[in-house]
Amino acid sequence: MLDTVLFSPKQVQELISTGNAVFIDVRDRKDFEAGHLPGAVNMPDIFTYLAETTDDGLKTLQDKFVDLFSDYGLDGKKTAIIYEDALHTRYGGSCRGYWILKYLGYPKVGILDGGLMAWKQAGGALTTETTKPERTVFPISIQPNLMATYQDVLHALTNPNVKLLDNRDKVEWLAESSSPYGVDFAPRKGRIPGAVWIEWYDFMKVSDGQASFRPKEDILDLAASRGLTPDDDIIIYCFKGARAANTYVALSQAGFKKLRIYMGSWNEWSRNPELPIEGGIPKAAAPLENA
């Protein structure tokens, strides 16, 4: 298993030279076609896929991505590097790809630190040529400890040993909008009761258009301000598990070990009228002064 999660442009250039890596671009097709890393393949489904965490939903997710990753030559020997424009421009799309591969048990996966913006600023070359890898057998080995289902979240509501972290945008947390895709995209607005809130952007800093994760101590301090410590059992949710994956990477880099993502997130939770929500002014909310 790789210890490195965030790969610098220099490290990615070295991987390109070895020919033993697959570079996965999670941007829209038109952006990919305008220019991408040499040898990269395009997989926008990593960002757009809406998951359900029923047994059937998890099986569908697993089958879909195992098939896609097999198509793109991920055989367990090649390192998979996921990238987007920047860590803050596609709601955590590259981190979602990283997390999906970790959940499926892929042993060698990382993220281009700073995304394509960092690559270009470092003088990295782009190409419009397309690559068709040879299909292979993806070595699936599901890691259930990374995934939280809606049932896990429901049980957490009465379990003080599990903490819920909502990292959506402020308007979603305050029940003013149902999603990043529109105010009424989902049928209900609100929060999962008892969750604390840290907006996903707050784990990053932006300089010259590049986003990077804050230093470990800053992340620990921010988490502690909401009562979260590295020893806690934490379930992270957003709208569909992309921003949650960005926060997953930030927290795991800071030493948090017991992290799960509720992959169905608000998109799934809001569509089940039997699942409780909280609206209005937060009752168990985190402070809003950093918003």
Secondary structure as UniProt FT lines:
FT   STRAND          6..7
FT   HELIX           9..18
FT   STRAND          21..25
FT   HELIX           29..34
FT   TURN            38..39
FT   STRAND          41..42
FT   HELIX           45..48
FT   HELIX           55..71
FT   TURN            72..73
FT   STRAND          79..83
FT   TURN            87..89
FT   TURN            91..92
FT   HELIX           93..103
FT   TURN            104..105
FT   STRAND          109..112
FT   TURN            113..114
FT   HELIX           115..121
FT   TURN            122..123
FT   HELIX           144..146
FT   STRAND          147..148
FT   HELIX           150..156
FT   TURN            157..158
FT   TURN            160..161
FT   STRAND          162..166
FT   HELIX           170..173
FT   TURN            174..175
FT   TURN            180..181
FT   TURN            183..184
FT   TURN            193..194
FT   STRAND          196..197
FT   HELIX           200..203
FT   STRAND          204..207
FT   TURN            208..209
FT   STRAND          210..213
FT   HELIX           216..224
FT   TURN            225..227
FT   TURN            230..231
FT   STRAND          233..237
FT   HELIX           242..253
FT   TURN            254..255
FT   STRAND          259..262
FT   HELIX           265..269
FT   TURN            270..271
FT   TURN            273..274
FT   TURN            289..290
//
